């Protein structure tokens, strides 16, 4: 803390969420300034660009770089670790991590199947949900077979974003889990033929689903924002998101009707944790650690939960009664699923190296049938 006093800490990460940007600038940054005399320099940048910066500096032997904190997870974390871009381990030095984070939680030990080993600290949890308007569709598909029936009933009004869009990819992986036990992927070889054989039952289902989708499954929305626009315009009757409480925010903003409701499959849906890491050549590692420690404080996690509807990363049982009340008093809003129901239905993410293989196979085996 003494070393961090008076320093500026850069925080590189995706800047496309305006609500999150406001919270970082108007709540989190203010706390850092008031409590630690730290100035937060938020740098909006896609993670691929951040990795390019770190790679260029690594190759040039630069020991001092502009990047301190990095919002990261999944395949990008694995890439950063395998190329020695990150500083660590450091989480053992964070009081709030030690006091409030469940280190035994598998999601805090592995990131998309890759060992974390103290090189990143949890930032927020996400969980995949499906969304419908109960005034338009009374049916709630609870599994893949019922989703097919739903698509047949509302032919041409169901679709999902084209892979490799993050949400579209999550939907496909969730469908795979409807046919293949998640444990089969834990140690699966990142070989295209091996993966293709394992997921073929799910891809056979997706090919069967195609004719009933929007534009008969010959094309797909380019990304989740396009799907969201289609849902708001009534062009499709099904929305999906990796933000468990996005539906409440959309209702409160007047984007969705009050009858919008999120739901999950009876077998569960994908859940993951996103993290903050520190660049290996950061010139302000002390400041970054103090800032990350503050992000893991009950006050900041509760504020993030209340204002952004982000699932908190802290172990509820490790909190005092007063701290627990900060979270218990938060109403996630209309159309949402209770937090305990969500967390009890989380399915693990696949190892990161399998994801691009699945996305490539989807293009070839699900979409590619129209180009034969």
C-alpha positions, 0 to 999 in steps of 0.5 A: 500500500505504501508503494502504491500511494500516489501512483496511477494504475492502468486497467486494460479491458473491453470497453463495450459495456457503458454501464460497467465503464460508468461504474469503474469511473464513478464508483471504483476509481473514486474508492481507489482515489479516496482510500489509497491515493491511487488514480485509475487509468481505464484503457478500453481495448479488446483483449487481442490488442492487449495480448499483441502489446504484451507480445511485442514488448516481450519480443523487444525485451521491454521490462517496463510497459504501459499495461498494469491490470488486465481483464482476461479469461479463457483462451486468452489467459492460457495464451498469456500464461504460455507466453509468460506475459503475466506476473504472479503468483500474487493472489496469496498477497491479497487480504480480501482474496484470502478472507473472502474467496473460496480457493477450493472452488474449481472456478477459482483454480482453473480458467476454461480448464487451464490452471490459474496458480495465483496468476489472476483474481476473480472479477465477476461471475457470468452464467448463460441464460435464455430469455423469452417474452411470456406474453408472446410464448407461453412455452418454456423449453427445458432441454434440447428436445423441447427447444426443437419443438419450440423452434418448430412451433415458432418456425423462422422466429428462433436463432442464435448468433453465428460463431465465433460470437461469444454468446453463440459459441456458449449456446452451442457448447450448452447444446453439446452438454445436452448430449455429452457429459461435461466430464468427457471434455476435461482431459480431451485431446485438442484434436479436431477429429477427436472433438468432432467424434465426441460432439457429433450427436449435438451437431446432428441435433443442430443440423436438424434444428436448422430448417426451423430457424430464422432464414432456415439456418442458412445465415445467422445474426452476426453477434449478440447485439444483432440478435438483441435488436431482432428480439426487441423488434419482435423478429425472433421470440428467443434471446440469450445472454451470458449475463444472468441478470441482463433481462432485468436491466433491459426491462428497467431501461424500457428495452424489454417488456415487463413480461420478459423472463429468463430461464435455463435448461433443467440440466443447467447452463454454462457458467464462468468467472472472468478475472483480472491479471497483472502484466509481467512488465507492469511498472506498478505491480504494487498499485495493481495488487492494491487495486485488485484487492479493493475490487475483491472487497465486500463493498465493491462486489456488493456495489457491482452486484447492485448496480451492474447485476453481476454475480459476485465472486465472494464466498457468502459464508465467509462474510460477516452478517453485516457484509452478507446483508449488503448482498442479501438486500439486493433485488436483482430485478424483474425477469431474473432467476434466483441466485441460488437456483442459478449457482446450483445449475452451473455447468463447467466451461470446456478447456479453452483449446477446445473452443476454437475447434468447436467453432471451426467445426460448427462452420463446416458441419452445421453451416457448411451443409448449405455450401456443399 
